[in-house]
Every structure is written in C-alpha cells, then in structure tokens.
Amino acid sequence: MIRDVHAFSDIISQATANGPQPMAVAHPCSPEALLGAVEAAEHGIATPILIAPRAKLLKLAAGMDIDLSRFEVIDAEHSHAAAERAVALVRDGRADSLMKGSLHTDEFMSAVLDRSKGIRTDRRISHVFVMKVESYPRYLFITDAAINIEPDLMTKRDICQNAIDLTHALGVAQPKVAILAAVETINPAMRATLDAAALCKMADRGQIRGALLDGPLAFDNAISHAAADTKGIDSAVAGEPDILLVPDLESGNMLAKQLTYLAAAASAGIVMGARVPIVLTSRADDAAGRLASAAVANVFAAHRKG
C-alpha cells in the first residue's frame, strides 16, 4: 500500500530539525527496507547502521544503484544474528532507535524481548499507529493493533500510557483517549466495557497520567459529536479523541486497515515501551511508510533525551 509521506510533513520537518540520530537497522535485505533506511538518512532523520549478510546487502544495493560506502555496515550471518546485533547496539548505547528490515516480526521481536540480552523495560511493549485521515482534523493514534493479542487490564494500562507518551512527544500536551467497545454502557458480560471503566478510574487515581480518558465508547460516538449527542453522551472526549484504545489486536488491526484501504488514510507507527522506539513496519510496507515511522521514532527519542 502506497502511503502519502506528505501527510506527515510536520513530523518529518520536526525530525529533520532534531538532526540525524543513530538507528540500528536489522536485515534491510529487500528494496523497500533498504530504501526506508537510505531515505531516512537523506532526510537528515537518521544515521543508519545496517546489519545484514554483507554480500547479500551489497548485491541488493548494487542492483538499486545505492552507494553503501557512506553507511556503517555490520556483517551478520543471517537475519536472526542481524536482529541480535542490532539490539546489542542499542544496549551498548550506539543506537537511539531500532528498525526492522526484511525479517519476520517474531524473529525480530524475539531478540528485542530476550530476558538477558534484549531491551525490554518494566513496562509492557505495544504498537501505536499514527494515522492521518482526510476527514478528521488531527492525527489518530490507534493502539494496540500489532503486538498484544488479548491484553488484560494492566497490559491495557501500559498500552494506554505508551500512546500518551508518544502523543506528548509529538506535541499533544493533553491527549484525549477514547476507550473503545461495542457499546457505551457498562455490561458485565463484555469485558471491554469493564476494562474501560477501570482504566478511567485508574486515570483518576494517577495510575495513568497525562491524558483525559473516557470509555467505554462505541466507535461512532467516540469519533462523532453528532453520534454522541444523539445518544445523550456528555463527554469531553467523545467526538474529538486523539487516541483510540482498542479492546484487542484483532479489532485494532481491522480498524487500522479499514482506515487505510477504505478511507485512504496515511499511516506510520512505532513500538513503544522498550529502551528505544522501534520502527516495526510490515515487510510489504513501502519506503515512504518507513520514512514516516523513522521520523516518529526520531521525534520520540529526542523528546525522551530532553
């Protein structure tokens, strides 16, 4: 799916102003993966460190007429070794962000989450889509549609806080979080509604910070003032959310893809909750999507450094 990189021009400009940051790129052995890293360098967003089988990478670059002499290339025997070495660069302080190339997500994340050699923290990791829909006046942050399959309440707490932290880095000081369910009332038979109510109370008690939460909200009254008014919902979040917190991976994945393919939404995304932001694009994603995601990672990394 071709993505409109111009939809993220403000984020890319902010990342360019921050200057290039070292980014470990694990196994960029497809044209899209290599172009994503190269374009991040050409936009002044990242200084890629390319980790891959050297001969394979050089052959790919030659066929694409890309000069790799300006980049650091670290030879790795195979994709798994590339993932491990990329993670090690983060642990050693040589990289401020991490990008997945043309290897399977499970293989890549196994290195990230390794208990002895990975880069996990006390917080659960989660993915955040940053989506730009023409019919909506601001970015929509959708989470989690890629990592946590059926998150429990405390995992949802981390998912929520991760997304809030990202919005802060991107200039949204007090994001509004709509916690989605099929209905907007509490139903004991529907766990998503109970979790939504609990998350709102956790925010009241300071267990979730930096945002205004409301839920459960069905998608229509979460995204539309008119729908919320029709149902008599009095909410400071309904109709103008920044973050859509979905009940599970399946619903989030379908929502993000529906926006992409039916509403022509542009999307970027990163994984939060590790030591550094992680660009976890699909192997089928184009270079424009990888560039936008690298820009998001740059802005977050710079924000965290203070």
TORKOL-4160 file (C-alpha; in steps of 0.2 Angstrom, whole numbers, padded with zeros to 4 digits, m for minus):
306
<pt num="1" X="0000" Y="0000" Z="0000"/>
<pt num="2" X="0007" Y="0017" Z="m0005"/>
<pt num="3" X="0007" Y="0029" Z="0009"/>
<pt num="4" X="0007" Y="0048" Z="0007"/>
<pt num="5" X="0023" Y="0054" Z="0016"/>
<pt num="6" X="0017" Y="0072" Z="0014"/>
<pt num="7" X="0003" Y="0068" Z="0027"/>
<pt num="8" X="0017" Y="0068" Z="0040"/>
<pt num="9" X="0027" Y="0083" Z="0033"/>
<pt num="10" X="0026" Y="0092" Z="0050"/>
<pt num="11" X="0033" Y="0077" Z="0059"/>
<pt num="12" X="0047" Y="0074" Z="0046"/>
<pt num="13" X="0051" Y="0093" Z="0047"/>
<pt num="14" X="0052" Y="0091" Z="0066"/>
<pt num="15" X="0064" Y="0076" Z="0065"/>
<pt num="16" X="0075" Y="0084" Z="0052"/>
<pt num="17" X="0076" Y="0099" Z="0064"/>
<pt num="18" X="0082" Y="0087" Z="0078"/>
<pt num="19" X="0096" Y="0081" Z="0067"/>
<pt num="20" X="0100" Y="0063" Z="0062"/>
<pt num="21" X="0101" Y="0050" Z="0076"/>
<pt num="22" X="0109" Y="0033" Z="0075"/>
<pt num="23" X="0097" Y="0020" Z="0070"/>
<pt num="24" X="0101" Y="0001" Z="0070"/>
<pt num="25" X="0093" Y="m0007" Z="0055"/>
<pt num="26" X="0091" Y="m0026" Z="0056"/>
<pt num="27" X="0092" Y="m0036" Z="0040"/>
<pt num="28" X="0087" Y="m0022" Z="0027"/>
<pt num="29" X="0088" Y="m0035" Z="0013"/>
<pt num="30" X="0073" Y="m0030" Z="0002"/>
<pt num="31" X="0072" Y="m0015" Z="m0009"/>
<pt num="32" X="0059" Y="m0007" Z="0002"/>
<pt num="33" X="0068" Y="m0010" Z="0019"/>
<pt num="34" X="0085" Y="m0003" Z="0012"/>
<pt num="35" X="0076" Y="0012" Z="0004"/>
<pt num="36" X="0067" Y="0016" Z="0020"/>
<pt num="37" X="0084" Y="0017" Z="0029"/>
<pt num="38" X="0093" Y="0027" Z="0015"/>
<pt num="39" X="0079" Y="0040" Z="0014"/>
<pt num="40" X="0079" Y="0042" Z="0032"/>
<pt num="41" X="0097" Y="0047" Z="0030"/>
<pt num="42" X="0094" Y="0058" Z="0015"/>
<pt num="43" X="0081" Y="0067" Z="0025"/>
<pt num="44" X="0093" Y="0070" Z="0039"/>
<pt num="45" X="0082" Y="0060" Z="0051"/>
<pt num="46" X="0094" Y="0045" Z="0055"/>
<pt num="47" X="0111" Y="0039" Z="0053"/>
<pt num="48" X="0108" Y="0021" Z="0049"/>
<pt num="49" X="0119" Y="0006" Z="0054"/>
<pt num="50" X="0115" Y="m0008" Z="0043"/>
<pt num="51" X="0116" Y="m0025" Z="0050"/>
<pt num="52" X="0115" Y="m0039" Z="0037"/>
<pt num="53" X="0124" Y="m0053" Z="0027"/>
<pt num="54" X="0137" Y="m0041" Z="0019"/>
<pt num="55" X="0137" Y="m0050" Z="0002"/>
<pt num="56" X="0118" Y="m0050" Z="0001"/>
<pt num="57" X="0117" Y="m0032" Z="0006"/>
<pt num="58" X="0130" Y="m0026" Z="m0007"/>
<pt num="59" X="0122" Y="m0036" Z="m0021"/>
<pt num="60" X="0105" Y="m0028" Z="m0017"/>
<pt num="61" X="0112" Y="m0011" Z="m0016"/>
<pt num="62" X="0122" Y="m0013" Z="m0032"/>
<pt num="63" X="0106" Y="m0018" Z="m0041"/>
<pt num="64" X="0097" Y="m0002" Z="m0034"/>
<pt num="65" X="0112" Y="0009" Z="m0038"/>
<pt num="66" X="0114" Y="0014" Z="m0020"/>
<pt num="67" X="0131" Y="0018" Z="m0013"/>
<pt num="68" X="0133" Y="0010" Z="0004"/>
<pt num="69" X="0151" Y="0017" Z="0007"/>
<pt num="70" X="0143" Y="0031" Z="0017"/>
<pt num="71" X="0135" Y="0020" Z="0029"/>
<pt num="72" X="0142" Y="0008" Z="0043"/>
<pt num="73" X="0138" Y="m0010" Z="0038"/>
<pt num="74" X="0140" Y="m0024" Z="0050"/>
<pt num="75" X="0141" Y="m0041" Z="0043"/>
<pt num="76" X="0129" Y="m0054" Z="0051"/>
<pt num="77" X="0127" Y="m0072" Z="0046"/>
<pt num="78" X="0108" Y="m0072" Z="0044"/>
<pt num="79" X="0093" Y="m0062" Z="0049"/>
<pt num="80" X="0092" Y="m0069" Z="0067"/>
<pt num="81" X="0110" Y="m0064" Z="0070"/>
<pt num="82" X="0106" Y="m0047" Z="0062"/>
<pt num="83" X="0092" Y="m0044" Z="0075"/>
<pt num="84" X="0103" Y="m0049" Z="0089"/>
<pt num="85" X="0117" Y="m0037" Z="0084"/>
<pt num="86" X="0105" Y="m0023" Z="0081"/>
<pt num="87" X="0098" Y="m0025" Z="0099"/>
<pt num="88" X="0116" Y="m0026" Z="0105"/>
<pt num="89" X="0120" Y="m0009" Z="0098"/>
<pt num="90" X="0105" Y="m0002" Z="0107"/>
<pt num="91" X="0111" Y="m0010" Z="0123"/>
<pt num="92" X="0128" Y="m0003" Z="0121"/>
<pt num="93" X="0122" Y="0015" Z="0118"/>
<pt num="94" X="0127" Y="0016" Z="0100"/>
<pt num="95" X="0109" Y="0017" Z="0093"/>
<pt num="96" X="0094" Y="0028" Z="0098"/>
<pt num="97" X="0081" Y="0019" Z="0089"/>
<pt num="98" X="0079" Y="0002" Z="0080"/>
<pt num="99" X="0071" Y="m0003" Z="0063"/>
<pt num="100" X="0065" Y="m0020" Z="0057"/>
<pt num="101" X="0070" Y="m0024" Z="0040"/>
<pt num="102" X="0065" Y="m0039" Z="0029"/>
<pt num="103" X="0064" Y="m0052" Z="0043"/>
<pt num="104" X="0049" Y="m0060" Z="0052"/>
<pt num="105" X="0042" Y="m0049" Z="0066"/>
<pt num="106" X="0043" Y="m0064" Z="0078"/>
<pt num="107" X="0061" Y="m0067" Z="0074"/>
<pt num="108" X="0065" Y="m0048" Z="0077"/>
<pt num="109" X="0054" Y="m0046" Z="0092"/>
<pt num="110" X="0062" Y="m0062" Z="0100"/>
<pt num="111" X="0079" Y="m0053" Z="0100"/>
<pt num="112" X="0071" Y="m0037" Z="0107"/>
<pt num="113" X="0062" Y="m0046" Z="0121"/>
<pt num="114" X="0076" Y="m0058" Z="0126"/>
<pt num="115" X="0077" Y="m0058" Z="0145"/>
<pt num="116" X="0096" Y="m0057" Z="0146"/>
<pt num="117" X="0101" Y="m0048" Z="0130"/>
<pt num="118" X="0085" Y="m0039" Z="0125"/>
<pt num="119" X="0080" Y="m0021" Z="0128"/>
<pt num="120" X="0063" Y="m0023" Z="0137"/>
<pt num="121" X="0059" Y="m0012" Z="0152"/>
<pt num="122" X="0046" Y="m0014" Z="0166"/>
<pt num="123" X="0033" Y="m0008" Z="0155"/>
<pt num="124" X="0024" Y="m0019" Z="0143"/>
<pt num="125" X="0028" Y="m0015" Z="0125"/>
<pt num="126" X="0015" Y="m0010" Z="0112"/>
<pt num="127" X="0012" Y="m0004" Z="0095"/>
<pt num="128" X="0005" Y="0013" Z="0091"/>
<pt num="129" X="m0002" Y="0018" Z="0073"/>
<pt num="130" X="m0001" Y="0036" Z="0069"/>
<pt num="131" X="m0014" Y="0039" Z="0056"/>
<pt num="132" X="m0019" Y="0054" Z="0046"/>
<pt num="133" X="m0037" Y="0053" Z="0039"/>
<pt num="134" X="m0043" Y="0067" Z="0027"/>
<pt num="135" X="m0060" Y="0068" Z="0035"/>
<pt num="136" X="m0053" Y="0070" Z="0053"/>
<pt num="137" X="m0044" Y="0086" Z="0059"/>
<pt num="138" X="m0030" Y="0079" Z="0069"/>
<pt num="139" X="m0019" Y="0063" Z="0069"/>
<pt num="140" X="m0027" Y="0047" Z="0076"/>
<pt num="141" X="m0016" Y="0036" Z="0087"/>
<pt num="142" X="m0023" Y="0018" Z="0087"/>
<pt num="143" X="m0016" Y="0006" Z="0099"/>
<pt num="144" X="m0013" Y="m0009" Z="0101"/>
<pt num="145" X="m0016" Y="m0017" Z="0083"/>
<pt num="146" X="0001" Y="m0026" Z="0081"/>
<pt num="147" X="0008" Y="m0034" Z="0097"/>
<pt num="148" X="m0004" Y="m0038" Z="0112"/>
<pt num="149" X="m0017" Y="m0051" Z="0106"/>
<pt num="150" X="m0029" Y="m0051" Z="0120"/>
<pt num="151" X="m0022" Y="m0038" Z="0133"/>
<pt num="152" X="m0028" Y="m0039" Z="0151"/>
<pt num="153" X="m0032" Y="m0023" Z="0161"/>
<pt num="154" X="m0014" Y="m0020" Z="0167"/>
<pt num="155" X="m0007" Y="m0023" Z="0150"/>
<pt num="156" X="m0020" Y="m0010" Z="0143"/>
<pt num="157" X="m0014" Y="0002" Z="0156"/>
<pt num="158" X="0003" Y="0001" Z="0149"/>
<pt num="159" X="m0003" Y="0002" Z="0131"/>
<pt num="160" X="m0013" Y="0017" Z="0136"/>
<pt num="161" X="0002" Y="0026" Z="0144"/>
<pt num="162" X="0014" Y="0021" Z="0130"/>
<pt num="163" X="0002" Y="0030" Z="0117"/>
<pt num="164" X="0000" Y="0045" Z="0129"/>
<pt num="165" X="0019" Y="0047" Z="0130"/>
<pt num="166" X="0020" Y="0046" Z="0111"/>
<pt num="167" X="0007" Y="0060" Z="0109"/>
<pt num="168" X="0016" Y="0071" Z="0121"/>
<pt num="169" X="0032" Y="0069" Z="0111"/>
<pt num="170" X="0023" Y="0074" Z="0096"/>
<pt num="171" X="0016" Y="0090" Z="0104"/>
<pt num="172" X="m0001" Y="0085" Z="0111"/>
<pt num="173" X="0000" Y="0091" Z="0129"/>
<pt num="174" X="m0016" Y="0083" Z="0135"/>
<pt num="175" X="m0022" Y="0070" Z="0123"/>
<pt num="176" X="m0040" Y="0063" Z="0124"/>
<pt num="177" X="m0041" Y="0044" Z="0125"/>
<pt num="178" X="m0057" Y="0035" Z="0119"/>
<pt num="179" X="m0058" Y="0018" Z="0126"/>
<pt num="180" X="m0067" Y="0008" Z="0113"/>
<pt num="181" X="m0080" Y="m0006" Z="0115"/>
<pt num="182" X="m0096" Y="m0011" Z="0106"/>
<pt num="183" X="m0107" Y="m0001" Z="0117"/>
<pt num="184" X="m0105" Y="0015" Z="0128"/>
<pt num="185" X="m0113" Y="0007" Z="0144"/>
<pt num="186" X="m0106" Y="m0005" Z="0156"/>
<pt num="187" X="m0111" Y="m0023" Z="0153"/>
<pt num="188" X="m0103" Y="m0036" Z="0164"/>
<pt num="189" X="m0104" Y="m0049" Z="0150"/>
<pt num="190" X="m0092" Y="m0038" Z="0140"/>
<pt num="191" X="m0075" Y="m0037" Z="0147"/>
<pt num="192" X="m0070" Y="m0022" Z="0136"/>
<pt num="193" X="m0083" Y="m0011" Z="0145"/>
<pt num="194" X="m0077" Y="m0016" Z="0162"/>
<pt num="195" X="m0059" Y="m0013" Z="0157"/>
<pt num="196" X="m0063" Y="0004" Z="0150"/>
<pt num="197" X="m0072" Y="0009" Z="0166"/>
<pt num="198" X="m0057" Y="0003" Z="0177"/>
<pt num="199" X="m0045" Y="0012" Z="0166"/>
<pt num="200" X="m0054" Y="0028" Z="0168"/>
<pt num="201" X="m0054" Y="0026" Z="0187"/>
<pt num="202" X="m0035" Y="0022" Z="0186"/>
<pt num="203" X="m0033" Y="0039" Z="0177"/>
<pt num="204" X="m0042" Y="0047" Z="0191"/>
<pt num="205" X="m0030" Y="0039" Z="0204"/>
<pt num="206" X="m0014" Y="0044" Z="0195"/>
<pt num="207" X="m0011" Y="0026" Z="0188"/>
<pt num="208" X="m0012" Y="0033" Z="0170"/>
<pt num="209" X="m0005" Y="0051" Z="0168"/>
<pt num="210" X="m0005" Y="0065" Z="0156"/>
<pt num="211" X="m0022" Y="0062" Z="0147"/>
<pt num="212" X="m0041" Y="0064" Z="0148"/>
<pt num="213" X="m0049" Y="0046" Z="0147"/>
<pt num="214" X="m0067" Y="0041" Z="0143"/>
<pt num="215" X="m0075" Y="0024" Z="0140"/>
<pt num="216" X="m0082" Y="0013" Z="0136"/>
<pt num="217" X="m0087" Y="0022" Z="0119"/>
<pt num="218" X="m0093" Y="0014" Z="0103"/>
<pt num="219" X="m0083" Y="0019" Z="0088"/>
<pt num="220" X="m0097" Y="0031" Z="0082"/>
<pt num="221" X="m0099" Y="0041" Z="0097"/>
<pt num="222" X="m0081" Y="0041" Z="0100"/>
<pt num="223" X="m0077" Y="0049" Z="0084"/>
<pt num="224" X="m0093" Y="0059" Z="0080"/>
<pt num="225" X="m0100" Y="0073" Z="0091"/>
<pt num="226" X="m0117" Y="0071" Z="0082"/>
<pt num="227" X="m0117" Y="0052" Z="0087"/>
<pt num="228" X="m0113" Y="0056" Z="0105"/>
<pt num="229" X="m0126" Y="0069" Z="0106"/>
<pt num="230" X="m0139" Y="0058" Z="0099"/>
<pt num="231" X="m0136" Y="0045" Z="0112"/>
<pt num="232" X="m0135" Y="0059" Z="0126"/>
<pt num="233" X="m0117" Y="0056" Z="0130"/>
<pt num="234" X="m0109" Y="0070" Z="0140"/>
<pt num="235" X="m0091" Y="0068" Z="0137"/>
<pt num="236" X="m0075" Y="0079" Z="0134"/>
<pt num="237" X="m0068" Y="0065" Z="0124"/>
<pt num="238" X="m0082" Y="0060" Z="0113"/>
<pt num="239" X="m0081" Y="0067" Z="0095"/>
<pt num="240" X="m0063" Y="0073" Z="0096"/>
<pt num="241" X="m0051" Y="0059" Z="0103"/>
<pt num="242" X="m0033" Y="0059" Z="0099"/>
<pt num="243" X="m0030" Y="0041" Z="0104"/>
<pt num="244" X="m0042" Y="0026" Z="0101"/>
<pt num="245" X="m0038" Y="0012" Z="0113"/>
<pt num="246" X="m0045" Y="m0004" Z="0106"/>
<pt num="247" X="m0051" Y="m0019" Z="0115"/>
<pt num="248" X="m0039" Y="m0032" Z="0107"/>
<pt num="249" X="m0027" Y="m0034" Z="0092"/>
<pt num="250" X="m0040" Y="m0041" Z="0080"/>
<pt num="251" X="m0052" Y="m0026" Z="0082"/>
<pt num="252" X="m0037" Y="m0014" Z="0081"/>
<pt num="253" X="m0029" Y="m0022" Z="0066"/>
<pt num="254" X="m0046" Y="m0022" Z="0057"/>
<pt num="255" X="m0049" Y="m0004" Z="0061"/>
<pt num="256" X="m0032" Y="0002" Z="0055"/>
<pt num="257" X="m0033" Y="m0007" Z="0039"/>
<pt num="258" X="m0051" Y="m0001" Z="0036"/>
<pt num="259" X="m0045" Y="0017" Z="0038"/>
<pt num="260" X="m0030" Y="0013" Z="0026"/>
<pt num="261" X="m0039" Y="0004" Z="0012"/>
<pt num="262" X="m0057" Y="0012" Z="0013"/>
<pt num="263" X="m0053" Y="0030" Z="0019"/>
<pt num="264" X="m0036" Y="0031" Z="0011"/>
<pt num="265" X="m0028" Y="0035" Z="0027"/>
<pt num="266" X="m0009" Y="0038" Z="0028"/>
<pt num="267" X="m0001" Y="0028" Z="0042"/>
<pt num="268" X="0016" Y="0027" Z="0052"/>
<pt num="269" X="0019" Y="0018" Z="0068"/>
<pt num="270" X="0032" Y="0013" Z="0081"/>
<pt num="271" X="0033" Y="0001" Z="0095"/>
<pt num="272" X="0034" Y="0009" Z="0112"/>
<pt num="273" X="0039" Y="0003" Z="0130"/>
<pt num="274" X="0056" Y="m0004" Z="0125"/>
<pt num="275" X="0073" Y="0006" Z="0129"/>
<pt num="276" X="0071" Y="0015" Z="0112"/>
<pt num="277" X="0057" Y="0017" Z="0100"/>
<pt num="278" X="0056" Y="0003" Z="0087"/>
<pt num="279" X="0051" Y="0005" Z="0069"/>
<pt num="280" X="0041" Y="m0011" Z="0066"/>
<pt num="281" X="0034" Y="m0010" Z="0049"/>
<pt num="282" X="0027" Y="m0024" Z="0038"/>
<pt num="283" X="0039" Y="m0032" Z="0026"/>
<pt num="284" X="0027" Y="m0026" Z="0012"/>
<pt num="285" X="0027" Y="m0008" Z="0018"/>
<pt num="286" X="0034" Y="0005" Z="0006"/>
<pt num="287" X="0049" Y="0016" Z="0009"/>
<pt num="288" X="0038" Y="0031" Z="0012"/>
<pt num="289" X="0029" Y="0022" Z="0026"/>
<pt num="290" X="0046" Y="0018" Z="0034"/>
<pt num="291" X="0052" Y="0036" Z="0032"/>
<pt num="292" X="0037" Y="0042" Z="0041"/>
<pt num="293" X="0039" Y="0029" Z="0055"/>
<pt num="294" X="0058" Y="0033" Z="0057"/>
<pt num="295" X="0053" Y="0052" Z="0059"/>
<pt num="296" X="0041" Y="0047" Z="0073"/>
<pt num="297" X="0055" Y="0037" Z="0081"/>
<pt num="298" X="0067" Y="0052" Z="0079"/>
<pt num="299" X="0055" Y="0064" Z="0087"/>
<pt num="300" X="0051" Y="0052" Z="0102"/>
<pt num="301" X="0069" Y="0048" Z="0105"/>
<pt num="302" X="0074" Y="0067" Z="0105"/>
<pt num="303" X="0059" Y="0071" Z="0117"/>
<pt num="304" X="0065" Y="0057" Z="0129"/>
<pt num="305" X="0083" Y="0064" Z="0129"/>
<pt num="306" X="0075" Y="0080" Z="0135"/>
